[in-house]
Amino acid sequence: MWLAWALFTFCCLASRTCGDPAPDFCSQDLKSSGAKPGFPQTIKTNNPEVLKAARHSVEKFNNCTNDIFLFKEFHISKAMVQVVKGLKYMLEVEIGRTICRKNMHPPLESCNFQTNPTLKRILSCYSEVWVIPWLHTYEVLVLHCL
């Protein structure tokens, strides 16, 4: 019995000397920042990681279509990121047809957009790209283009 009492007393003293934070300490930080873990957050469209995610979306589009020309990102109008065992980017992207043919395999940076009115085409796309930075993986989960 004496051992149980000594252990109880020790635990009580230890918890007081460790300086437990006030009960509302953690919730106060979350309330003041407005951030909620796991919720999508708006991110700048010129963020380098957003640009990489958009490029992966375009590469997926190019691999899935029978168009003879490559497309590349024309304009990113909205970008959001969500922390989910990595990062999930949700993008609204316009992609445009370039003058580069698929069979030539040029880097997209060197491809200019079509200027010929009959070949010019811009599509509006919604894309979700899951990135696991520590594994250096990109996976396009959703890609809808109109």
C-alpha positions in Angstrom: 0.0 0.0 0.0 2.8 2.3 0.9 4.4 1.7 -2.6 1.2 2.6 -4.3 0.9 5.9 -2.3 4.5 6.8 -3.0 3.9 6.2 -6.8 0.7 8.3 -6.8 2.5 11.2 -5.0 5.4 11.0 -7.4 3.1 11.1 -10.4 1.2 14.1 -9.1 4.4 16.0 -8.4 6.0 15.1 -11.7 2.9 16.3 -13.6 3.1 19.7 -11.9 6.8 20.2 -12.3 6.7 19.4 -16.1 4.7 22.5 -16.7 1.7 21.2 -18.5 0.3 23.9 -20.8 -3.0 25.5 -20.1 -6.0 23.3 -21.2 -6.8 25.7 -24.1 -3.2 26.2 -25.3 -3.5 23.9 -28.3 -6.9 24.9 -29.4 -6.0 28.6 -29.0 -3.2 28.2 -31.7 -5.6 26.5 -34.1 -8.3 29.1 -33.6 -6.0 32.1 -34.1 -4.5 30.8 -37.3 -7.7 29.6 -39.0 -5.9 26.5 -40.2 -7.4 23.1 -39.7 -5.3 20.0 -40.2 -6.2 18.0 -43.3 -8.3 20.8 -44.8 -7.4 22.1 -48.3 -5.6 25.4 -48.3 -5.3 27.9 -51.1 -1.7 28.1 -52.5 -0.1 30.5 -55.0 -0.4 29.4 -58.6 3.2 30.2 -59.3 4.5 28.0 -56.5 7.2 25.6 -57.9 5.5 22.6 -56.5 2.2 23.6 -58.1 4.0 24.0 -61.4 5.4 20.5 -61.1 2.0 19.0 -60.3 0.5 20.8 -63.3 3.3 19.5 -65.5 2.5 15.9 -64.4 -1.2 16.5 -65.2 -0.3 17.6 -68.7 2.0 14.7 -69.2 -0.8 12.3 -68.2 -3.1 14.1 -70.6 -0.6 13.8 -73.4 -0.2 10.1 -72.7 -4.0 9.5 -72.7 -5.0 11.3 -75.9 -4.6 10.5 -79.5 -3.8 14.1 -80.5 -0.7 14.3 -82.7 0.4 17.5 -80.9 1.6 17.8 -77.4 -0.3 20.1 -74.9 1.3 22.1 -72.1 0.0 24.2 -69.2 -1.2 27.5 -70.5 -2.6 29.1 -67.2 -3.2 27.9 -63.7 -6.2 29.7 -62.4 -6.6 28.1 -58.9 -4.4 25.8 -56.7 -5.1 24.2 -53.4 -3.0 21.8 -51.3 -4.1 19.3 -48.7 -1.8 17.3 -46.4 -2.8 13.6 -46.8 0.1 11.2 -46.3 2.0 13.5 -48.6 0.5 16.4 -50.4 -2.6 16.5 -52.7 -2.7 19.4 -55.1 -6.1 20.3 -56.6 -5.6 22.4 -59.7 -7.7 24.3 -62.2 -5.5 24.5 -65.2 -5.9 25.6 -68.8 -3.8 23.6 -71.2 -3.0 24.5 -74.8 -2.0 22.6 -77.9 1.6 23.2 -78.9 3.4 23.1 -82.3 5.4 20.0 -81.1 4.4 16.7 -82.4 4.3 13.7 -80.0 6.5 11.6 -82.2 9.4 14.1 -81.9 9.6 13.8 -78.1 10.8 17.4 -77.5 10.9 18.9 -74.0 7.7 20.8 -73.3 9.6 23.9 -72.3 10.8 24.3 -75.9 7.3 23.9 -77.4 5.4 27.1 -78.4 1.6 27.2 -78.5 -0.2 26.9 -81.7 -0.9 30.1 -83.5 -2.8 28.6 -86.5 -6.5 29.3 -85.8 -7.6 25.9 -87.0 -5.1 24.0 -84.8 -5.2 26.2 -81.8 -7.0 24.6 -78.9 -7.2 25.4 -75.2 -8.9 23.1 -72.7 -10.0 23.8 -69.1 -9.0 21.0 -66.7 -9.4 20.0 -63.1 -6.7 17.9 -61.8 -5.7 16.3 -58.5 -2.1 15.2 -58.0 -0.8 13.3 -55.1 2.8 13.9 -54.2 4.9 12.0 -51.7 8.0 14.2 -51.5 10.1 11.7 -49.5 9.5 9.0 -52.2 9.8 11.5 -55.1 6.5 10.2 -56.5 3.7 12.0 -58.4 0.4 10.3 -59.1 -2.4 12.0 -61.1 -5.6 10.9 -59.3 -8.1 12.9 -61.2 -8.0 14.6 -64.6 -11.1 16.1 -66.3 -10.7 18.3 -69.3 -13.3 20.1 -71.4 
